[in-house]
Amino acid sequence: QAAASHDGLRICTSALGASARGAPRVSPKMAGEAGVQEAAVEKAAAGARTPAQAFNPTLRTGQRVVLQGLEKARELNGHRGVVVRWKADVSRYAVRVAGKEMAVRPENLSAEGGAAEALKWQRRFGNTQGSMYNPVVYSRVPGAGPKVTQWIGQVKAGTRMVVRAERTVDSEPVPLWFGDHGFVRAAPVDVALLIGDIGGDASAWPKALARTLERFPAAAGRLRNVRKGKDIVWQIVCNNAGIPFTTATVPPCGLPSAEELQSVCMDDRGGGLFDLGDAAVGESSLDAEEPLLRMKLVYEEGTARGVLGVSFHHVLCDIGGLSNFLQWLHHELEGIGQPPPGLGEPCHDRAMAQEVFEAVSETPSSDSDLQRFSEHWPLSSRALERWCFMARRLRSGLRGRPDGAATVIFGVPAETLKTLKADVEAEGCPGVSSFELLVSYIGLRLLRLGRHGRRTLLTKEYRSALDTEKPGAGLGHLFANAVTHGLSFDLPEVDGKELMPLAEACGSVRSAVDAVTMGYVRWQSSQDHFKGLPNFFGGLCCNTWGRALADLSFVETYGIGMRSVDERASNMAFPLDSAYMQIFPLASGSHRVLLTMPVSDITALLKDLPQESFELPHVSEVRTHAFRVPLPGPLLDKLSPSVETHHNVVRLACIGDSMTACGYPKYLQALFDRSELKVQVRNFGVAGATAQKFSDQPYWDERRYEEARQWRPHFVVSTLGTNDAKESNWDCEVFTKDYIDLCFDFLERLSPRPVTFLVAPPPVYEDGSLDIQQSVVADELQRAVARVAEDAAGKINGPLEEQAKRARQQVPAEMLAHTRVIDAFSAFGGTALRRRGYVAEDGVHPNERGTRLLATLVLAETRREVALCLRRQADAASVVPDNPLGL
């Protein structure tokens, strides 16, 4: 075999790939541990050992055990403990039991739960060919599969506080840049930092954070959209609203090790290491009260080790800005007067950076520059979102159901990188970086395995380019998202070549990275990004965090959460058939690669990579992603039958525009809870959404619309209409027709048939604000909403009543559609505009007082219907059929 040689890494069609395809996906590390544990169990069964006998400890630090066979302390038999360490001098384990540490012989300990179950599974199926994977064991037995599942769930309930800057400084609102707007509704990025020494007092962290926020006022601000002239712009208001900071603890030896941290972060809730907020996992809407930064400190009882979980939005900063923030936080914790020489003062003057940016000509100075820029065609997040929506429908109708997407994380040792770099330098490409090497190597491997897209997208920050344009202004430490997402190139052809053209690919990556000058970024910002997107079907999108976190002296290692990765899988891996790769350098010189792409490609790559040269994961550590394929309503009814059991709860979906997305549902949930009504309120609002299908932002095109329908609500509350009243959108007849169709999409469901409440939009206090016509909202729109409520119900009830009349029968009450109108127009002042104090400065959106009023109105209109629905559920619960598809 050529596994350890250069050719083994470079030749994809060698015996290495063939041998890997038939081998079981059990990592050598896990198999070795299971074998050692099995030997230990057999030795323990044979009897007690003499001190002269050599003993190999098999229980790891943090392992949960049960005490047994104790003679002097019989009262502890059956108690559970945690292994602290192996004491070689006395041949005993140090075990923490009931709050104290004691030395226990190995034969008096038995592994609890998952480790024993995993050992039994290994004994029984260890020689099975193929993938050794039992989904029941891995999902239900603690400790089976990855060892870290023994730790997940032990994070104790913590306390959350809001930390604000000690001294507030008047700051102008921070505007967003052209590349930031695509991240306004993107999922936050979760990063877990393993810290060896958090200090003797965890309460010092909030105090240090408060002092740090004086230097970073935008971090404690909130994102708002305001009107400037005729445009609506997003900006960060530096109002010192604060950062949620949570502290929690784990039992002794409860923190994951450096090797286990990333596996813990791949849990749906991040293993309890992150503050995910009050919204559900995957919630991507960013309302006016949502912080841009959240932090959670989980520390170990009795030690100084801890994990700092950071969740931040890319509209605030990129990973380079976060690194600078963390360095200043550590400096405040240390309490040193003068900052170290390498710690630069943060720059928050985005206006100056924008001036430097706009001072560069957006037109290339020569034809050669234009040709060079055009080779790296740009890509925008908004274009990606639109193409994803279109591609989902194309693929679901033309290519059938795909096999799914998955995310895998594997390690690349420093020795492997050294071997590949030497190989590339021998071919005439010296000084290649690890990022260039891994992008080229993985990309060429995927092409060899059958992927067709040669186009590769890169990201690179341009702080150094800004600093070069204006030296001495501090733009090299700009606290912003200074990353360009419009840089791409083509990988070389691999067909007909025995060896991968690795050196040629590395040269292509380097030329693309070197192209990121201010001239290129300025030219890119003025291009039509929609034209470049079709090139990325089947392509590879790469991102790196550089050494931003790896070089932090106080951090042992770091891991990434899955919320942003799940979003990439939904928006890229499925609709565009793209592969998304992130490269994380580690302090040891090794690298970690996160790869998201279709399951079939993941499987082929894991079988093809040499196990001797890469740290490949166990099959249970591969994270799969579900697709949101649009399906007809009747089919969804059969695939997702309602389950009404003794756990009675009413589902209320709030759909609409920014009045819903940024407002009342959370207050409505609190009101229902106070009324002791079992109601689950969920926010499906989208800022700027309209009911019309062909307007500037149709609600029909949003993912929230499909999610709301598939949630199968009992009640639907809609606030649509205000954005339809814009001068560029308003057409009364089209609005009425499209709004009726939207209501019909919810009302056509039979189990349950949702009761729909249409909120008559509040009055507009400033004519022309946000381009909304005050007269239209006050007159035509109110009459149109009332007509929609009547006609939408009639579209369902009319045919039913006609058929029942011919049969001389009555239509069952549960089959009839019901719609109501909630008169928010009169409650907010009506045509006389008497309640200006309930409306924000823009004259359109309710302020906090008005938002609470709107929630109260909705409660008053829906409370009786909700109570009746709960009573009907309690009286007669329906049963899910055994064969809902009728097969």
N, C-alpha and C positions, 0 to 999 in steps of 0.2 A: 504494500500500500504506500501511496505517496502522501500520506496525511501530513507529516511534519515538514516536508520539503517545500521549497518554493513552488514547484509545479503543482503540489497538492492544493495550494491556495489559489493558483492561477488557472488551472485547467478545470473547467466545469464538468467535462464529460468523462473524467477519470474514474477509476474504481472507487475513489472516495465517495462520490455521489451515489454510486450504485449500492455500496455497502450501507450507507446511511438510510436509504429508502426502505430497507426491510427491517431495520433495527427497531426495537421498542423505544418509545419516547420516554425513557426513564433516565434522568440525569445521573452521571456517575456519582455525584455527591450524595444524592438521595438514596441511591441503591446501596452505596457503601455504608451509610448510616443505618439503613434498615438491616443490613447483614450483621453489623456490629451489635445492634440491639437484640437480634435473634440469638446471637451467641451468648450475650449476657443473660438472657432469660434462661437458656439451657444450663448455664453454669450456676445460676441462682437456684434452680430446681435440684441440682446435685447435692447441695448442702453448704454448710459454712466453710469459709476459706481459712487457711492459716496465714499468719502475717507474712510468711516467706513466699507465699504464692504471688506471682505477678497478676495485677488486676488492671484492666483497661476500663476507665470510667465511660459509661455509656449514656448517662443522663446529662443533658445539656443544662446550662444555666437558664433559669426561667421555666424549666419543665415542671408541670404540676404533678404531684405524686400523692399517694395514699400511704400512711404509716400502718405497719402490720407487724405482728410477732414481737412487740416490745415487752420485756419482762419487768424492768424496773419502773417504767412509766406506762403501765397498761391503760391508764385513762386516756392516753393519746392514740391508742389503736383505732383506726378508722378515720382519724382526722386527716384533713388535706393540708398540704404544704407546698412550698415553692423551693426548688433547688437553687441555692445561692452560688456554690462553687464546690469543687472537689478538693479535699484536704489530703494531699498525698502523704504527709508525714504520719497521719493516723489511719489512713485508708478508710476514710469516712466522708460522706457528703455533709456539707453544711446546709441545713434546711431551715427555712423560716416557717415556724408553726405558731399560730395563735399570737403573733406579734413578737416572738422571740426566736433567736437563732440557736439551733442545737445540732450536734454531730450525730449522724445516724449511719448505721452500717448499710451497705447496698442491699443485703438480703431482707432488710426491714422496710424496703421501699418498693412500691409497684407503680409503674407509670399509669396515669389516669387517662381515660377517655380516648382521644383521637390517636395518640401514639400507639397504644395497644391495638386499636382497630386497624391502623395502617400496617402494623407489623403482621397481623393475621392475614390481611389482604396480600401483602408481599409474599408470605409463605405459600399461599394458595395459588396465586397467579403470577409468581415471579418469573416463570419460564414461558409465559404466554407470548406468542409472536404477535407483533403489532403494537398498538397503543394500549398501555395499561391504564384504563380510565374508568372509574365507577362514579357516575354523576351523583348517585344517591349518597355514597360515602363522602364525597368531597363537599357536598352542599349541606349535609346534616350532622356529620360527626366532627366535633372540634378537634383539630390537630391532624386530621387526615389530609393527604395532599401536601401542600406547602406547610412547613412547620409554623409559619407565622399565624395561621388561623387559630392556634392555641392562644394567641395573644389578643386577637381582635375581640372587642367587646369588653375588655377589662378597664377601659378608660372610665374613671368615675365621673359622675356629674360635676361639672365645674361651675364657676361663677363668671358671669359676663358683666363687664362695665364698659362705659363709653369714656375713652380717654381724649381729652382736648388739650390744646396747647396752653401752657401756663400763661404766656403773654401773647395776646393777639396783635397782629400787625395788619394794618389796612392794606389790602392787596386788591388789585384789579382782577376781574374774572379772567380765567385762563382759557383762551380759545383752543379749539381742536384743529389739527392740521388735516390736510387732504387725505392722508392715509389712515386717520383715526376714525372717520365716520363709519367705516365698515365694522368697527368693534363696539359701537354704541350698545347693541343688543347681543353681543357675543357673550359666551359663558366666561366666568372668571377663570384665571389660571391659579391652580393650587400648588404650592411648593412647600415641602416639609424639610426642615433643616435639623439634622441631628447634632446637638451641641454637647460636648463632653463636660463643660462646666458652666452652669447657668448662674452661679453665685450662691452664696449662703442664704439669701432672702429673695424669694420669688416676687415679693411685693415691690421690690426695687424696679422691676420691669415697667409697670405702668408709669412710674415717676420718670424713668429715663425716656419712655416713649413720649410723654408730655413735653419734655425739653427738646426732643428731636423734632416734634411737629412745629416748633417755632421756626426751624430751618426749612420745613417742607409744608407750607400752608395748604398747598393743593391736595395733599394726602388726606387732610381732615375735611375737605370740601365735599360738595355734592354736584352732580351733573344736571344741568338744566338746559332747556332750549328756549331761546328768546328771539324776538323779532328785531332785525336791524335793517331798516329800510324796507325793501320788498322781500328780503330773504329771512329764512328761519335758520338760525345757527345754534350749534351746541357749544356750551362752554362750562367750565368748572368754576363754580362760585366758591370762593374761599371764605366761607361763613363759619369756620371752626366748628362744624357740626360734630366732629369727633370720629374716632376709630373704635369699633367694638373690639375689646380685648378680653379674651376668655382664659382663665387659668383652670387646669384640671390636673389630677394626679393619677398615677398607676401604681400597683403594688410593687414591692421590691423585685428587682430583676424583671420588671414587666415591660420595659421599653424594648423595641426591636433592635437588633444589632444593625451594623452598617450594611451587611449583606441582605438583611430582611426588610429594610425600610421601604424600598421601592415596591416590593410585593404587598406590603401593608397598604401602601397608597393606592393600589389597584382595586381595593375594595370599593363597593358602590358609594359608601359614605366616608371613604378615605381612612378607614380604621379608627375614626374618632379623632383624628389629628387636626382636622380643619373645622373652622366655624363656617358652616354652610348657610347661615342665616335662617330666617323663618320660612323661606320658600323651599319648595321641594328640590331635590337634586335634579340638575339639568335645567332649572329655571333660568331663562336667558334674557328676560325683559329687565331693563334697568329703570326703575321708577325714580321719582324725585327724592325719595328718602333713602334709597339704597346706598350704603357706603361704597366708596371705590377701593377701600382697603380694609381687610379684616385680619386679625391675628389671634392665634391661640397657642398658649404655652402649656404643654403637657410634660410634667416633670415627675421623676421617680421618687417615691417616698424613701427617705433615708439616705439618698445619694444626691449628687449635684448634676446628674445627667438629665437632659430634657430634649424635647422636640418642639421646635417653633414652627407652627403651621401658618403660612401666609397665603391669603387669597386676595388677588389684586386684578383690576381690570386694565386692559391694554390702553384704554383712553387716558389713563393716569400716567403710565410710564411703560417702558420695556424692561427686560431683565437687567440691563445695564443700570437703569435708574433705580431699580429695586436694590441692586447690589450696593449702590452708593448710600441708599437709605439705611440698609442694614449695617453698614460700616459706621455710620454716624450713631445709630442706636447702640452698637457695641461700645463706641467711644464714650457715650454718656453713661453706660453701665459701669465702665472702668473708672469713671470719675477723674480722668486725667485732665489737667488744665488745658494744655496745648494739644491740638490734634496731631497725629503722626504726619510726617512729610508727604506720604503718598495719598493722604485723604484730602481730596479737593473739595472746596466749598461749592455746594450745589448752586446751579444757575436755574432760575425760574422765569427768566425774561423771554418767553416765547415770542413776544412781539418783536424783540430785537432779532431773534433767530429768523422770524418770518421776513423781516426786512432784508437780512443777509440772503435769505433764500430767494426773494423776489428780485434782488439786485442782479442775480445771475440771469443772463438771457435765456429764454426758453427755446430759442432757435439755435441749432448747432452752427458753430462758426464756419464750418466747411462741409463739403459733401462727404468727405471721409468720416467726419464725426457723426453725421447723420446715418451713414451706413453702419457704423460701429454701434450706434445706439439702437438702431432698428433690429439688430441681431438679438437683442435682449428685450423682447417685446413685453410690455407691462401687463399687469393683472390687478384688478380691483376686487375688493370683497363684495361690493354691491353687484358687480357683474357675475361673480361666482355664485351669489345667492340666486340670482335670476336664472342662470344657466342650470343650477341644481334643480330648481323647480321644474324647468322644462325637461331636463334629462330624466327625472324620476318618472314622468309620464311616458316619455318615449320608451324607456327601457322596460317599464312594467307592461306596456302593450305590445312591444315588438320582440323582446328577448325573453319573455317569461320571467319566472321568479328566480333571482340570483341565489347563490348558495350562502350569501351572507358576508359580513366583514368581521375582522378580528384585529386585535392589537397584541403585539408580542414585544417583550423587552429582553434583550440579550446583551451580554458583556463582550467586549473586545479587549483582551489583555494587552498590556504594553509590549510584550514580546511579539505578539502577532503583528502589531503596528510597526514595530522595528523591522521585522522580516519583510513586510510589504514595502516599506519605505526604501530599504536597501535594494529591493528588486526594481522599484521605479527609478531610483537614482542611477542604477546601472544602465537603464535605457535612455538616459539623457535628460531627466527631469529632476534636477536637484532641488532641495529645500522645500519639498512638498509638505503641507500641513496635514494633521490628522483628519481635519474636516474634509479637505479636498480628497484625501485618500479614501475615506469611508463612503463619501457620496459617489465617487467613481466606482468603487468596488461593489457596493450593494446595487447600484444602478445597472452595471454591466451583468451582474449575476441574474438580475431579474429579466434583462433582455435575453440572456441565454435560456432562461426557463420559459420563454414564450410570451412575455409582455411585449406589446407592440409600440408603446409610446416612448420615443427617445427624448422628448422634451422634458427638461428638468428645471424646476423653479427653485431659486435660492432666496434667502433673506439676509440682509446685511445692514448694520447701522451706519449712519453717516455723520456721527458727531465729530469725528476727526476732520471730515471735509468741511463742516461748518466752522470748526476751530481754525482751519487753514485759511478760510476766506476772511475771518476777522480774528486775528491772534490777540490774546490777552483779554478777551471778553468773557472767558469762562465757559464758552459754548461746548468745550470738551466734556463738561460735567452737566450738561443740560438735563433737567429732570422732565423727560417727555418720552413719547414713543417715537424715537428717531430711527426707525427701521424702514427700509424700503422693501416692498413686497412685489416689486415689478422687475425682477432680474431673472432671466432664464437663458438656457443654452441647450444645444443638442448633444447627446452622448454619441460617440462614434458607433459605427455599425459593428456587429459581432458575428453576423452570419458568415460562414465559410472560414472563420479564423480559429485555429486551435487554441492559441493563447489569447486571453483578454487584452485588448489594447489599453492597459491601465495607465501607462504614461501619457498617452494621447488624451484620455479622458481627464486626467489630472490637469493637463495643460488647458483644456477647455474650461474647467472649473475656475482655474486661476485667472484666465482672461476675463471671465464673467465677473468675478469678484473685483478685479482691478478696474472694471468699467464704472464702478460706483463713485463717480465724481459728482460735484455739485451741478455740473452741466447736465449730466445724465438724469439726476433726480429731478431737476427743474424741467427738463424736456419731458420726462415721464409723466409729471403731474398734469400736463396739458394735453395728453393724448386721449383718444377714444379707447378706453380699456376694454370695451365689449368686443372689439375686433380680435384681440389676442387670445381670448379665452378658449375657443374651440381647439387650439393646439394642445390643450392640457387634458383632453380625454385620453385616459390610459397613461398619463405621464407620472412623474415623480416630483413631489414637492418636499423640499428639505429645509430644515431650520436648525440652528445651533444657538446655544446660549454662551458659546465661547468659554472663557475662563472666569466669567463674572462671579459665579458662586463657588467654583472649584478652588479659587485662590483666597477665599475668606479664611483667615487664620483660625477663627474660633469655631468653624463648622467642620465636623468630621466627614459628613457626606450629606447628600440631599436626594430627595425623590419628588416625583411629580404626580399630582392627582389626576383623576380621569375625566373630570367634567369637560374641560376643553378638548380632550382627546375624543370623547364621545361626540362632541359637536363636529370635529373634523371628520369623523367617520360618517356622520349623517350627511354632511354637506359635500364631501369629496369622494370618499372611498366607494360609496354606493352609486351616486348619480353620475359622477365623472369617471368612474372606474380608475381613480387615481390612487397612488400610494403616497402616504404621508409619513415622513421620517423626521425624527428629532434626534440630535446627537448631543449627549451630555458628557463633557470631560469630567474626570474625577481627579482628586488631589493625588492619587497614587500614580497617575500617568495612564491608567486604563480609561476606556470610554464605555458608555452605556448607550445603546441604540434602541429607540422606540420606533416601531414600524406598524402602521395601520394600513391595511389593504384587504382585498377579498380573501376569504378563507382559503380558497384553493391555492392562491399565490403564497399565502403564509405557510401552508403545509409543504408546498414544493420547496420553498426557500429553506425551511428548517431541516428538511431531509438532505438538501444539497450542501449546506454549510458544513465544513469539517468540524466535528465535535472536539477534536484535539486542539483546535486553534481558537474556538469561540466558546464562550460560556452560555450554552443553549438552555432554555427553560424546560421545565416539566410541562406536560400537556395541560395539567390543571392550572397553570399560570398564564394560559392564553385567554385573553378577555375577548368575548364575542359581543357584537353589536346587533341590535334589532333594527330592521328597516321600517320606515313609515311609508308603505306603498299605498297610494290612494286606491280604494276599492269602492264599488257601488254600495249604497246604503243597505239594500236588502241582504247582500252577501255579508256585510259586517254584522247585521242583526243575527245571522246564523252562526258566524264564527265567534261572536262575542255575546252569547246569551246572557240576559240579566240574571243575577244571582240574588234573590231576595230571601234572606234567612233571618234568624233571630237577631242578627246584628243589623238592626234597622237603621238606615241612615239615608237622608235625602241629599241628592247631589244638585247643587245650584251653580250653573255656569254663567259667568259674567263675560260677555263679549262686547266689543265696541272699540272706541278710539282711545285717546289719551285720558279721557275722563274715567275710563275703566282701568287702563294700564297703569296709571300713576295715582290711583285714588281709592275709591270707596270699598272695594271688596274686603280688604283687611278689617275695616271698621264694621262692615256688615257681618263678617264672621264673629267678631267680638260681641255684637248685639245678639246674634242667635245663641251664642254660648251663654250669655247672661240670661237669656230667656229659657235656658235648659231645653232647647230644641236640638235634636241630633241632625245637624245640617253641615255638610261639607261645601264650603264656598271656594271656588277656584277661579283665578284670574286668567282669562284668555284675551285680554285687551291688547291692542297694538296701536301705539301712538301714530296719529296721522291716517288711520284706516278710514276707508269709505265703503258705503254699501254698493255703490255703482261698480260694475265690472270693468269699465274702461275709463278709469280716472287716474290721478297721479299715484295713488297707493291703494288698490282694491284689497279689501279684507279677504276676498275670495282667493287671493294668491298667497296668503300668509299661512305658515305652518300651524299657527294657533287655531285657525279655522278647522283644519282637519283634526287636530287634537281635541277640540271641543266636541265635535260630532262623535268621535270614537269614545269619548268619556261617557256617553249615554246619560246626559243629565235628566233629572226630573223637571227642572225649571231652568229657563233661559232668560236672562235679563240683558237687553241690548241697549247701548247708548249711541248707536251709529246715527249719522245725519249731519252733525255739525261740519265736518270736513267736506261733505257733499255740497254744502252751501257756498263753497268758494266760487268766485266768479269764473274761474277756469273749469270748474267741474259741474256746476249746477244745470241740471235738466230735469224738471219735475216729473215728466212722464217716464224717463229712463230710471230715475231714482225709485219711483213707485214700483215699477216692474221688477227691478233687480232686488229691491228690499223684500218684496213678496217672495221671490224665488229663494232668497237666503233664509227667510223664515220657514218656507216650505221644506227646505233641506233638513231642518230640525223636526218639524211637525210630522213629516212622513213616517217617522219611526213609530212603531206601534207598542213596543215594550221596552221602556215606558214611552208613552206619548207625552212629550214635555209641554208644560204650560209656559207660554212665551209672554214676557212682559217687555213692551217697547217703551223706553224712556223718551218722552218728548223733550228734545234738547233745550237746555236753559237759554235764556236770552243772551245776546251779545251786547256788551255795554260800550264797546268801542267799534264803531262802524269801520270796516276795512281791516281790523286787526287780524293778522295772520291770513289776510286776503279773504276773510269770511264776510258775507253780505248780511248786515244787520236786519234789513227789511225782509230778506228771504227767510231767515230763521224765525222772525216774529210772525210771519203770515203763511207763506206757501208751505214751508217745512212742517209746521204744526198740523195743517190740514192733511198733508201727505202722509204723515206718520199715523194719524187716525184712520186714514183710508187703507193703509197697509195692514194695520191690525185687523180690520174687518175683512178685507179681501183674502188675507193669508189663511184665516180660519175657514172662510167660505170655500177656498180652493180644495180643502180636505172634506168639509162637512157637506158641501153641495151634492156631490155624486152619491155620498152615503145616504143622505136624506131622500134623494130622488129614488134610489133603489129600494129603500125601506118603504117608501110610499107606495110603490108599485106592488110590493109584497105584503102591504098592509101590516107592517111590523114597525117597531120602534128601534132606532139605532142604539146599541149599548152605550152607556155613558162613557166607558173607558176608551171607546173608539173615536169619540168626538174630539176635535182640536179646540183649544181655548187660547185666546190671546187677550191681553189687557194692555192698557196705556197708563203709564205712570206720568202724571202731569208735573214734571220738574220745571216746566216753563213758568207756570204761575207761582210755584213755590220759591223761585229765585227772582221774583219781582215782576214778571210778565212784561207787558208792553210799557207799563209806567216806569220800569227800571227802578223799583223802590228798594232793592236789597243789594246795593253796590258793595257792602261790607262782606258779602259772601263770595265775591269773585276776585281773582288774582289781578295783578297789575295789567296783564295783557287784555283784560276785559272779556276773556273767553273761558278760561279754565277756572273752576272753583278753587278757592284757597282751602286751607285746612278746615276752617269753619264750614265752608260750603260743602266740602267733601263729606264731613260728618252729617250734614243735613241731607245730602243725597242718599247716604247709607240708611238714614232713618226713614226716608220716603220709601225706599225699596223694602225695608222691613215691614212698614205699615201695610204695604200692598200685598206682600207675599206671605205674611205670617199665618193668616187663616188657611190659605191653600196648603202651606207646608204642614200645618198641624193635621189637616184632614188626610194628607198623603201618608204621614207617619201612622195615623190611626188605621188606615186601610192596610198598610204593611203589617201591623201588629195583628190585625184580625185574620188575615188570610195570606200566608207567605206562599209565594209560588215556588215551584221546584224546577231545577234545571233538568231538562230531558237527558237521558243517557246517550242519545244519539242526536245531537242538535242539528247535524247536517242532513239527517234523513238518509244516511247511506246504509 
